[in-house]
Amino acid sequence: MLLSCAPGEDPGGGGNDPLVDISAESGLGFTHFNGMSGEMYISEAVGPGGALFDYDGDGDLDVYIPQGHMIGAGKTIEDAIFPPPASAPLIDRLYRNDLAKVGEGRLAARLIDVTSMSGLTADGYGMGVATGDYDNDGDQDLYVTNHGSNQLWRNDGDGSFSEVTAETGTDDPRWSVSSTFLDFDDDGWLDLLIVNYVDYQPGSGRTCRNEDGRREYCGPQTHEPEHDRLLRNSGDGNFVDVTLESGVFRSSGSGLGVVVGDFDGDGLDDIYVANDLMRNHLWLNQGDGTFHEGGLASGAALNIEGIAEASMGVDAGDVDGDGDLDLFMTHLREQTNTLYLNDGSGLFLDSSVSSRLAEPSVGFTGFGTAFLDVDSDGDLDLVSVNGDIKSLPELREAGDPFPLHQPNQLFVNDGTGRFEEWLPRPDALTVSEVSRGVAVGDIENDGDMDVLVTNNAGPARLLGNTTDGKAHWLGVSLVGEHGGQAVPGSQVYLDRGERRSLRRARADGSYGSARDPRVLFGRGSDAGEAALEVRATRRRRARWARVPSDRYLIIPLESAGHD
């Protein structure tokens, strides 16, 4: 059975820029506080990420953003270089989206801060967030990572959340950044992978200095890397730590980003972890509860010169249209961002230069990144949000109090896996800030991908897509066996003539962030019917020969039969 929603109302409008800043008109009023006091604590230069997810089950995307705090023993608000926002306590914030009609046939996001009524009192030093229905009750739960103990927030289904970290066994007291829900053992229950960075406490370690002799943020190599943690969902509300027996404990790394997908084509979800200045890890699922680390053998651990780069954010998608998942990750200024093309068997080739993504990235330090079809033409484009870790000389000499900010970048796919930077940059991307997280999703339910950008010591920004009404599209929302969002990992294929497009239902990727779990296909000028195939988890498959355009299709996975 395939259920068809009514087509989303078209908001129309749009200018030459594909993305415009709609933060103010949407009501997004979040400003991040990093607690910097001049002590150059590493953690104040890092987070936060953010999430786009439907917490209240009304069919549109809501927003969650982690908040920071003062860092260091004895430090108070009076020591902060940038004072915190005066309007709200220093806790993570939840915004409910109440889509509003603002003109003939036009819908717009209207974000309401509902943190106080939600019961969310996430008051750690926030880094990242993962979303998923861990208890199979039909609504989306939250896992929040911190520099310090993490928190699992159970969605109670009535607009409120309960903190269940201790009773579920999901805490990790180390410095965690990214995390993701996945079903690695294919039992229908979401497991949890926690990516940890380095063993660091504020004030520990050596003092680092720049070329002028001034104090500078130290890099991860000054501290011991941490091991990641894998928790298996037992299906009774508890998680069991299987890090050791699964093999994930065999290699440590300074992890910042994670993405899950079937990279070797065997039908099992693998795990790719982006490590900062260490080789990246590709954990290949063996199907028996264990993983084999295949990063080096696959060609995806080091760049083409055999060098470990400073991987921050990561995403996976089929950029060249050949039916498999490729990998992209962001790096430090003076390195290049890296694109690894998959040959279909899980072997990767560093194609950063041939894809034309290398040269434009040399002058930037990228963090969050995401594949999205920004122009709705059917292929995957790419956004990279930037902000340095070490002070930029020109900003430092100008007396800038936080000399790390850089503009963000958008790269457009020409349909063959080669990219061009969108220049001149859209106004929404020319603002120079210390950007960290990026989450993409259709926040206005109008068939195009919008972008949430979270900034360190600055405002979060919601960038609206102006493609609305200019191209056709098809959205797919997979519904799980318990009525909520489907277990992530399903692959969805759209066939039109000889062209086949692959998208993956997931919330992972980027840096510390969670994206819209729905699948969205841009179709350009093509309004005709197409064929749709779903390859779901637990070996379920279904195919429909004729599906319409310009609407979201709700597909219950009960309608997909087993192989």
C-alpha positions as CSV (number, residue, x, y, z in Angstrom):
1,M,0.0,0.0,0.0
2,L,1.2,3.5,-0.9
3,L,-0.5,6.5,0.6
4,S,-0.4,9.9,-1.2
5,C,-0.5,13.2,0.7
6,A,-2.0,16.2,-0.9
7,P,0.6,18.2,-2.8
8,G,2.3,20.8,-0.6
9,E,1.1,24.3,-1.2
10,D,3.6,26.2,-3.3
11,P,5.0,29.3,-1.6
12,G,6.3,30.7,-4.9
13,G,8.6,33.7,-5.0
14,G,12.4,33.3,-4.9
15,G,15.1,35.4,-6.4
16,N,18.5,34.7,-7.9
17,D,19.9,33.3,-4.7
18,P,19.1,29.7,-4.1
19,L,19.2,30.2,-0.3
20,V,18.0,33.2,1.6
21,D,18.2,33.9,5.4
22,I,14.7,33.5,6.8
23,S,15.9,33.3,10.5
24,A,14.1,36.5,11.6
25,E,10.8,35.9,9.9
26,S,10.7,32.3,11.0
27,G,11.2,33.2,14.6
28,L,14.5,31.4,15.1
29,G,16.2,33.5,17.9
30,F,18.9,31.2,19.1
31,T,22.4,32.6,19.9
32,H,25.2,30.3,21.0
33,F,27.3,31.0,24.0
34,N,30.8,29.3,24.1
35,G,32.0,30.5,27.5
36,M,35.4,31.7,26.2
37,S,37.4,33.7,28.8
38,G,40.8,34.0,27.1
39,E,42.1,30.7,28.5
40,M,42.1,29.1,25.0
41,Y,40.2,25.9,26.2
42,I,39.9,23.7,23.1
43,S,36.2,22.8,23.6
44,E,35.1,26.5,23.4
45,A,36.3,26.5,19.7
46,V,34.3,23.5,18.6
47,G,30.5,22.8,18.8
48,P,27.6,23.1,18.3
49,G,25.5,21.0,15.8
50,G,21.7,21.1,15.4
51,A,18.7,19.0,14.3
52,L,15.7,19.2,12.0
53,F,13.2,16.6,13.1
54,D,9.4,16.2,13.7
55,Y,9.1,15.8,17.4
56,D,5.3,16.4,17.6
57,G,4.3,14.2,14.7
58,D,2.4,16.9,12.8
59,G,4.2,16.4,9.5
60,D,6.6,19.3,9.6
61,L,10.2,19.8,10.8
62,D,11.0,21.3,14.2
63,V,14.4,22.5,15.4
64,Y,16.8,21.5,18.2
65,I,20.1,23.3,19.0
66,P,22.6,22.5,21.8
67,Q,23.9,25.4,24.0
68,G,27.2,26.0,25.6
69,H,28.3,27.2,29.1
70,M,31.2,28.7,30.9
71,I,34.3,26.5,30.9
72,G,37.0,26.0,33.5
73,A,37.2,25.8,37.2
74,G,36.1,29.0,39.0
75,K,35.0,30.7,35.8
76,T,31.8,32.7,35.9
77,I,29.7,34.6,33.4
78,E,31.6,37.8,34.3
79,D,34.7,36.2,32.8
80,A,33.1,35.7,29.4
81,I,34.5,37.7,26.5
82,F,31.1,37.4,24.8
83,P,28.2,37.7,27.3
84,P,25.4,35.0,27.0
85,P,22.0,35.8,25.6
86,A,20.0,37.7,28.2
87,S,16.6,36.4,27.2
88,A,16.9,32.7,28.1
89,P,18.7,30.3,30.5
90,L,21.8,28.5,29.1
91,I,20.1,25.2,28.1
92,D,19.5,23.6,24.7
93,R,16.6,24.9,22.9
94,L,13.6,23.2,21.1
95,Y,11.5,25.2,18.6
96,R,8.2,23.9,17.4
97,N,7.3,24.6,13.7
98,D,3.8,25.9,13.2
99,L,3.6,26.2,9.4
100,A,1.6,29.3,8.5
101,K,-0.1,30.6,5.4
102,V,1.5,33.9,4.4
103,G,0.0,34.5,1.0
104,E,-1.9,32.8,-1.8
105,G,-0.7,29.2,-1.7
106,R,2.4,30.0,0.3
107,L,3.5,28.3,3.5
108,A,6.3,29.6,5.8
109,A,8.0,28.2,8.8
110,R,7.0,29.8,12.1
111,L,9.2,28.6,15.0
112,I,8.0,28.8,18.6
113,D,10.4,28.2,21.5
114,V,8.8,25.4,23.5
115,T,11.8,24.4,25.6
116,S,10.2,25.2,28.9
117,M,6.9,23.3,28.2
118,S,8.8,20.3,26.7
119,G,10.6,19.3,29.9
120,L,13.9,19.5,28.2
121,T,16.5,20.7,30.6
122,A,19.6,19.8,28.7
123,D,22.2,21.8,30.6
124,G,25.5,20.2,29.6
125,Y,28.1,21.8,27.5
126,G,26.3,20.9,24.3
127,M,28.0,19.5,21.2
128,G,25.7,17.5,19.0
129,V,22.4,15.7,18.7
130,A,21.0,12.5,17.1
131,T,17.3,11.8,16.4
132,G,15.5,8.5,16.1
133,D,12.7,6.4,17.6
134,Y,14.7,4.1,20.0
135,D,11.7,2.7,21.8
136,N,9.5,2.0,18.8
137,D,6.6,4.0,20.1
138,G,6.1,6.1,17.0
139,D,7.8,9.3,17.9
140,Q,11.3,10.8,17.6
141,D,13.6,10.7,20.6
142,L,16.8,12.8,21.1
143,Y,20.4,11.8,22.1
144,V,22.4,14.9,23.1
145,T,26.2,14.8,23.2
146,N,28.3,17.0,25.5
147,H,31.8,17.7,26.6
148,G,30.9,15.6,29.7
149,S,28.0,13.3,30.3
150,N,25.5,12.8,27.5
151,Q,21.7,12.6,27.7
152,L,19.0,10.5,26.2
153,W,15.7,12.2,26.0
154,R,12.6,10.0,25.5
155,N,9.8,11.6,23.6
156,D,6.6,11.0,25.7
157,G,4.3,11.7,22.7
158,D,2.5,14.6,24.3
159,G,4.9,17.4,23.5
160,S,7.2,16.6,26.4
161,F,10.4,14.7,26.9
162,S,11.8,12.7,29.9
163,E,15.5,12.2,30.6
164,V,16.2,8.4,30.7
165,T,20.0,8.3,30.4
166,A,20.7,6.4,33.6
167,E,17.9,3.9,33.3
168,T,18.8,3.0,29.7
169,G,22.5,2.8,30.2
170,T,23.3,5.4,27.5
171,D,25.6,7.9,29.2
172,D,29.2,8.5,28.1
173,P,31.1,10.9,30.4
174,R,33.8,11.6,27.8
175,W,33.9,14.4,25.2
176,S,31.4,13.2,22.6
177,V,30.6,15.2,19.5
178,S,28.6,13.2,16.9
179,S,26.3,10.2,17.4
180,T,23.8,8.3,15.4
181,F,21.0,5.8,15.7
182,L,21.3,2.7,13.5
183,D,20.1,-0.8,13.3
184,F,23.4,-2.6,12.9
185,D,22.0,-6.1,13.9
186,D,18.9,-5.7,11.8
187,D,16.5,-6.6,14.6
188,G,14.1,-3.6,14.1
189,W,15.4,-1.7,17.2
190,L,17.6,1.3,16.9
191,D,21.1,0.9,18.4
192,L,23.4,3.9,19.2
193,L,26.9,4.8,18.1
194,I,28.7,7.5,20.1
195,V,31.7,9.2,18.5
196,N,34.2,10.5,21.0
197,Y,37.0,13.1,20.4
198,V,40.0,13.4,22.7
199,D,40.8,13.0,26.4
200,Y,40.7,16.7,27.4
201,Q,39.6,18.6,30.5
202,P,39.8,22.5,30.5
203,G,43.2,23.6,31.7
204,S,44.9,20.2,31.0
205,G,47.7,19.8,28.5
206,R,50.3,22.2,27.2
207,T,50.0,25.8,26.1
208,C,50.1,26.3,22.3
209,R,51.1,29.5,20.5
210,N,50.9,30.8,17.0
211,E,53.7,32.2,14.8
212,D,53.5,35.5,16.6
213,G,54.0,33.9,20.0
214,R,50.4,34.6,21.1
215,R,48.4,31.9,22.7
216,E,46.4,29.7,20.3
217,Y,44.0,26.8,20.5
218,C,45.8,23.5,20.6
219,G,45.0,20.8,18.1
220,P,43.8,17.2,18.9
221,Q,47.3,15.8,18.6
222,T,48.2,17.3,22.0
223,H,45.8,14.9,23.7
224,E,45.1,11.1,23.6
225,P,42.4,10.1,21.2
226,E,39.3,8.4,22.5
227,H,37.5,5.2,21.6
228,D,34.0,5.3,20.2
229,R,31.2,3.5,21.9
230,L,28.5,1.1,20.4
231,L,25.4,0.4,22.3
232,R,23.0,-2.4,21.3
233,N,19.3,-1.8,21.9
234,S,17.9,-4.9,23.8
235,G,14.3,-4.0,22.9
236,D,13.2,-3.7,26.5
237,G,14.2,-0.1,27.0
238,N,17.8,-0.8,27.8
239,F,21.1,-0.6,25.9
240,V,24.0,-3.0,26.2
241,D,27.6,-1.9,25.6
242,V,28.9,-4.1,22.8
243,T,31.9,-1.9,21.9
244,L,34.4,-4.6,22.9
245,E,32.8,-7.7,21.4
246,S,31.8,-5.8,18.2
247,G,35.4,-4.9,17.4
248,V,34.8,-1.1,17.4
249,F,37.1,-0.8,20.4
250,R,40.1,-2.0,18.5
251,S,41.0,1.4,17.1
252,S,40.8,4.8,18.8
253,G,40.5,8.1,17.0
254,S,39.7,11.8,17.5
255,G,36.2,11.4,16.0
256,L,34.1,14.4,15.0
257,G,31.7,13.1,12.3
258,V,29.9,9.9,11.5
259,V,27.7,8.5,8.7
260,V,26.1,5.1,8.3
261,G,25.4,3.3,5.0
262,D,25.9,0.1,3.0
263,F,29.2,1.0,1.5
264,D,30.2,-2.4,0.2
265,G,26.8,-3.5,-1.3
266,D,26.2,-6.5,1.0
267,G,22.9,-5.2,2.4
268,L,24.3,-4.4,5.8
269,D,24.8,-1.0,7.4
270,D,28.5,0.0,7.8
271,I,29.9,2.9,9.8
272,Y,32.3,5.6,8.6
273,V,33.9,7.8,11.3
274,A,35.7,11.1,10.4
275,N,38.7,11.6,12.6
276,D,40.6,14.8,13.2
277,L,44.3,14.5,12.1
278,M,44.1,10.7,12.2
279,R,43.2,8.1,9.6
280,N,39.4,7.7,9.2
281,H,37.7,4.5,10.1
282,L,35.4,2.4,7.9
283,W,33.7,-0.2,10.1
284,L,32.4,-3.0,7.8
285,N,29.4,-4.9,9.2
286,Q,30.1,-8.6,9.2
287,G,26.5,-9.6,9.8
288,D,27.2,-11.5,13.0
289,G,27.3,-8.5,15.4
290,T,31.0,-7.7,14.7
291,F,32.7,-5.1,12.5
292,H,36.0,-5.2,10.6
293,E,38.0,-2.0,10.2
294,G,38.5,-1.6,6.5
295,G,39.4,2.0,6.1
296,L,43.0,1.6,4.8
297,A,42.1,-1.4,2.6
298,S,39.2,0.5,1.1
299,G,41.2,3.7,0.3
300,A,38.9,5.9,2.4
301,A,41.2,6.3,5.5
302,L,43.8,8.6,4.0
303,N,43.9,11.1,1.1
304,I,45.5,10.3,-2.3
305,E,48.9,11.2,-1.0
306,G,48.6,8.8,2.0
307,I,48.1,11.6,4.5
308,A,45.7,11.7,7.4
309,E,43.7,14.9,7.2
310,A,41.8,16.9,9.8
311,S,38.3,15.4,9.0
312,M,35.5,17.4,10.7
313,G,32.2,16.8,9.0
314,V,31.2,14.0,6.7
315,D,28.4,12.9,4.4
316,A,27.5,10.1,2.1
317,G,25.5,10.1,-1.1
318,D,25.5,9.0,-4.7
319,V,27.1,12.1,-6.3
320,D,27.9,10.5,-9.7
321,G,24.7,8.6,-10.2
322,D,26.1,5.1,-10.4
323,G,24.0,3.6,-7.6
324,D,26.4,3.5,-4.7
325,L,27.3,5.7,-1.8
326,D,30.3,8.1,-2.1
327,L,31.9,9.9,0.8
328,F,32.7,13.6,1.3
329,M,34.4,15.2,4.2
330,T,35.6,18.7,5.3
331,H,39.2,19.6,6.5
332,L,41.4,22.3,7.8
333,R,42.5,25.4,5.8
334,E,45.5,24.7,3.6
335,Q,44.3,21.1,3.2
336,T,41.5,20.3,0.8
337,N,38.1,18.9,1.4
338,T,38.0,15.3,0.1
339,L,35.6,13.4,-2.1
340,Y,36.0,9.6,-2.2
341,L,34.1,7.9,-5.1
342,N,32.9,4.3,-4.5
343,D,33.3,1.7,-7.2
344,G,30.3,-0.2,-5.9
345,S,32.2,-2.8,-4.0
346,G,33.4,-0.5,-1.1
347,L,36.7,0.5,-2.7
348,F,37.2,4.3,-2.9
349,L,39.2,6.6,-5.1
350,D,40.2,10.1,-3.9
351,S,38.5,12.2,-6.6
352,S,38.8,15.6,-4.9
353,V,40.7,17.2,-7.8
354,S,38.8,15.6,-10.7
355,S,35.5,16.6,-9.0
356,R,36.7,20.2,-8.8
357,L,36.0,20.3,-5.0
358,A,39.7,20.5,-3.9
359,E,40.9,23.9,-5.1
360,P,37.9,26.0,-3.8
361,S,38.3,24.5,-0.3
362,V,42.0,25.2,0.3
363,G,41.4,28.6,2.0
364,F,38.7,27.3,4.4
365,T,38.3,25.2,7.4
366,G,35.1,23.2,6.9
367,F,33.0,21.7,9.6
368,G,29.4,20.7,8.9
369,T,28.6,19.5,5.4
370,A,25.6,17.9,3.6
371,F,24.5,16.6,0.3
372,L,21.3,18.2,-0.9
373,D,19.7,18.9,-4.3
374,V,19.6,22.7,-3.8
375,D,18.3,23.4,-7.4
376,S,15.9,20.5,-7.6
377,D,17.5,19.2,-10.9
378,G,17.9,15.6,-9.7
379,D,21.5,15.4,-8.7
380,L,23.2,16.0,-5.3
381,D,24.8,19.4,-4.6
382,L,26.9,20.1,-1.6
383,V,27.0,22.7,1.2
384,S,30.0,23.2,3.5
385,V,30.0,25.5,6.5
386,N,33.2,27.0,7.6
387,G,35.1,28.6,10.5
388,D,38.7,28.1,11.5
389,I,40.1,26.6,14.7
390,K,43.3,28.6,14.7
391,S,43.2,32.4,14.5
392,L,43.3,33.9,11.0
393,P,46.2,36.4,10.7
394,E,44.2,39.1,8.9
395,L,41.5,39.0,11.5
396,R,43.9,38.8,14.4
397,E,45.8,41.8,13.2
398,A,42.5,43.7,12.9
399,G,41.8,43.1,16.6
400,D,38.9,40.7,16.0
401,P,38.0,39.1,19.4
402,F,37.2,35.8,17.8
403,P,39.3,35.7,14.7
404,L,38.1,32.4,13.3
405,H,35.1,33.4,11.1
406,Q,34.8,32.6,7.4
407,P,32.0,32.6,4.8
408,N,30.2,29.3,3.9
409,Q,30.2,27.6,0.5
410,L,27.7,25.9,-1.9
411,F,28.8,23.6,-4.7
412,V,26.5,22.7,-7.6
413,N,26.8,19.3,-9.3
414,D,26.8,19.4,-13.1
415,G,25.1,16.0,-13.2
416,T,28.3,14.0,-13.7
417,G,29.8,14.3,-10.2
418,R,31.8,17.4,-11.0
419,F,31.1,20.6,-9.0
420,E,31.3,24.3,-9.4
421,E,31.2,26.7,-6.5
422,W,28.0,28.9,-6.7
423,L,29.6,32.3,-7.2
424,P,28.8,35.0,-6.4
425,R,27.8,33.4,-3.1
426,P,24.2,33.7,-2.1
427,D,23.8,36.5,0.4
428,A,22.9,33.9,3.1
429,L,26.4,32.4,2.7
430,T,28.5,35.6,2.5
431,V,28.1,36.3,6.3
432,S,31.4,35.5,7.9
433,E,30.8,33.5,11.0
434,V,32.3,30.6,13.0
435,S,30.0,28.0,11.5
436,R,30.0,24.5,12.8
437,G,26.8,22.4,12.3
438,V,24.6,22.1,9.3
439,A,21.3,20.2,8.9
440,V,19.2,20.1,5.8
441,G,15.5,19.4,5.3
442,D,12.3,20.7,3.9
443,I,11.1,22.9,6.7
444,E,8.3,24.5,4.7
445,N,7.0,21.2,3.1
446,D,7.2,22.8,-0.3
447,G,9.5,20.2,-2.0
448,D,12.9,21.8,-1.7
449,M,15.8,21.5,0.8
450,D,16.3,24.3,3.4
451,V,19.4,24.6,5.5
452,L,19.9,25.1,9.3
453,V,23.4,26.5,10.1
454,T,24.6,26.6,13.7
455,N,27.4,29.0,14.7
456,N,29.9,29.1,17.5
457,A,29.4,32.3,19.6
458,G,26.8,33.6,17.2
459,P,23.2,33.2,16.0
460,A,21.8,30.1,14.4
461,R,20.6,30.8,10.9
462,L,17.8,29.2,8.9
463,L,18.3,29.5,5.1
464,G,15.2,29.1,3.0
465,N,15.4,27.5,-0.5
466,T,14.0,29.7,-3.3
467,T,13.4,26.8,-5.8
468,D,9.8,26.5,-4.7
469,G,7.5,26.4,-7.7
470,K,10.3,26.4,-10.2
471,A,10.9,22.7,-10.4
472,H,9.1,19.4,-9.8
473,W,9.9,17.1,-7.0
474,L,8.9,13.9,-5.2
475,G,9.2,13.3,-1.4
476,V,9.0,9.9,0.4
477,S,8.3,9.4,4.0
478,L,8.9,5.8,5.2
479,V,6.7,4.7,8.1
480,G,8.0,2.0,10.4
481,E,6.1,-1.0,11.7
482,H,5.1,0.8,14.8
483,G,3.7,3.9,13.1
484,G,6.6,6.3,13.4
485,Q,9.5,7.2,11.2
486,A,11.1,4.1,9.7
487,V,14.4,2.6,10.9
488,P,17.1,4.5,9.1
489,G,19.1,2.9,6.3
490,S,16.5,2.2,3.7
491,Q,17.5,3.0,0.1
492,V,15.0,4.6,-2.2
493,Y,15.4,4.6,-6.0
494,L,13.5,6.8,-8.5
495,D,13.5,5.7,-12.2
496,R,12.5,7.9,-15.1
497,G,13.6,6.5,-18.4
498,E,17.2,5.5,-18.3
499,R,17.9,7.8,-15.3
500,R,18.0,6.2,-11.8
501,S,18.4,8.3,-8.7
502,L,19.4,6.9,-5.3
503,R,18.5,8.5,-1.9
504,R,18.9,7.1,1.6
505,A,16.4,7.6,4.4
506,R,18.6,8.7,7.3
507,A,19.2,11.5,9.8
508,D,23.0,11.1,10.1
509,G,26.1,12.9,8.6
510,S,27.5,16.4,8.8
511,Y,29.0,17.4,12.1
512,G,27.1,16.9,15.4
513,S,23.8,17.3,13.5
514,A,20.6,15.4,12.4
515,R,18.8,16.0,9.1
516,D,15.3,15.5,7.7
517,P,14.9,11.7,7.6
518,R,12.5,12.0,4.6
519,V,13.8,11.4,1.1
520,L,13.4,14.1,-1.4
521,F,14.0,13.8,-5.2
522,G,14.3,17.0,-7.3
523,R,12.9,16.4,-10.8
524,G,13.5,19.6,-12.7
525,S,11.1,20.1,-15.5
526,D,9.9,16.5,-15.4
527,A,6.3,16.3,-14.1
528,G,5.6,12.9,-15.5
529,E,5.0,9.7,-13.5
530,A,8.0,7.6,-12.5
531,A,8.8,4.3,-11.0
532,L,9.8,4.0,-7.3
533,E,11.7,1.2,-5.5
534,V,12.3,0.9,-1.8
535,R,15.0,-1.4,-0.4
536,A,14.2,-1.2,3.3
537,T,16.0,-2.6,6.3
538,R,15.3,-6.2,7.3
539,R,15.5,-7.2,3.6
540,R,12.2,-5.7,2.6
541,R,11.6,-4.5,-0.9
542,A,8.8,-2.9,-2.8
543,R,8.3,-1.3,-6.2
544,W,5.6,0.9,-7.7
545,A,5.5,1.4,-11.5
546,R,3.8,4.8,-11.5
547,V,4.1,7.5,-8.9
548,P,3.1,11.1,-9.3
549,S,5.2,14.2,-8.7
550,D,5.0,17.3,-6.5
551,R,3.9,15.7,-3.2
552,Y,5.1,13.6,-0.3
553,L,4.2,9.9,-0.5
554,I,3.8,8.0,2.8
555,I,5.0,4.5,2.5
556,P,4.3,2.0,5.3
557,L,7.1,-0.6,5.4
558,E,4.4,-3.2,6.0
559,S,3.7,-2.8,2.3
560,A,7.2,-3.9,1.4
561,G,7.7,-7.7,1.0
562,H,10.8,-9.7,2.0
563,D,13.4,-10.6,-0.6
